[in-house]
Amino acid sequence: MTETLITRLLWAALGVFIALQARALGMGTLDEPGAGLLAFGLGVLMAVVAIGDGLYTVMRRRREPSVAPWTLPGRQITVVVALLLYLALLEPAGFLLSTFAVLLAVFVAIGKQSWPRSIAYAVAGSGICYALFKLALGVQLPVGVLG
């Protein structure tokens, strides 16, 4: 239970950090969203889900004894590293390429999917995100090397 709570607290802290940093980018309005509106919403959502899951874990564990020893949360660390790499790649590589690369890495490393399935999921995921943000919402996305 200790590992789970520490992990949830780290996710909540990361969500709060993302939300605070996103405010500096400008929130805009719902009619004309600013650059930070989406990141702010996702940061808040990440923090709320992490706190909710932590509370659920505490309530569930009171009914069940814990027998698992404390271990390093490798998957969680991998996801945080992948998100940080995504942030670093977003401007130079562009939205489509960096989203594809990070999704592919996560599907292979964490999801333990086969390469063909991981490539298909990464193509579909980055395509859906592009269609949602660029085409449906009209958000200006970084183009990077694809120009």
Secondary structure in CASP SS format (residue, H / E / C, confidence):
PFRMAT SS
TARGET T0000
AUTHOR 0000-0000-0000
METHOD secondary structure of the structure
MODEL  1
M C 1.00
T H 1.00
E H 1.00
T H 1.00
L H 1.00
I H 1.00
T H 1.00
R H 1.00
L H 1.00
L H 1.00
W H 1.00
A H 1.00
A H 1.00
L H 1.00
G H 1.00
V H 1.00
F H 1.00
I H 1.00
A H 1.00
L H 1.00
Q H 1.00
A H 1.00
R H 1.00
A H 1.00
L H 1.00
G C 1.00
M C 1.00
G E 1.00
T C 1.00
L C 1.00
D C 1.00
E C 1.00
P E 1.00
G C 1.00
A C 1.00
G C 1.00
L H 1.00
L H 1.00
A H 1.00
F H 1.00
G H 1.00
L H 1.00
G H 1.00
V H 1.00
L H 1.00
M H 1.00
A H 1.00
V H 1.00
V H 1.00
A H 1.00
I H 1.00
G H 1.00
D H 1.00
G H 1.00
L H 1.00
Y H 1.00
T H 1.00
V H 1.00
M H 1.00
R H 1.00
R H 1.00
R C 1.00
R C 1.00
E C 1.00
P C 1.00
S C 1.00
V C 1.00
A C 1.00
P C 1.00
W C 1.00
T C 1.00
L C 1.00
P C 1.00
G H 1.00
R H 1.00
Q H 1.00
I H 1.00
T H 1.00
V H 1.00
V H 1.00
V H 1.00
A H 1.00
L H 1.00
L H 1.00
L H 1.00
Y H 1.00
L H 1.00
A H 1.00
L H 1.00
L H 1.00
E H 1.00
P H 1.00
A H 1.00
G C 1.00
F H 1.00
L H 1.00
L H 1.00
S H 1.00
T H 1.00
F H 1.00
A H 1.00
V H 1.00
L H 1.00
L H 1.00
A H 1.00
V H 1.00
F H 1.00
V H 1.00
A H 1.00
I C 1.00
G C 1.00
K C 1.00
Q C 1.00
S C 1.00
W H 1.00
P H 1.00
R H 1.00
S H 1.00
I H 1.00
A H 1.00
Y H 1.00
A H 1.00
V H 1.00
A H 1.00
G H 1.00
S H 1.00
G H 1.00
I H 1.00
C H 1.00
Y H 1.00
A H 1.00
L H 1.00
F H 1.00
K H 1.00
L H 1.00
A H 1.00
L C 1.00
G C 1.00
V C 1.00
Q C 1.00
L C 1.00
P C 1.00
V C 1.00
G H 1.00
V H 1.00
L H 1.00
G C 1.00
END
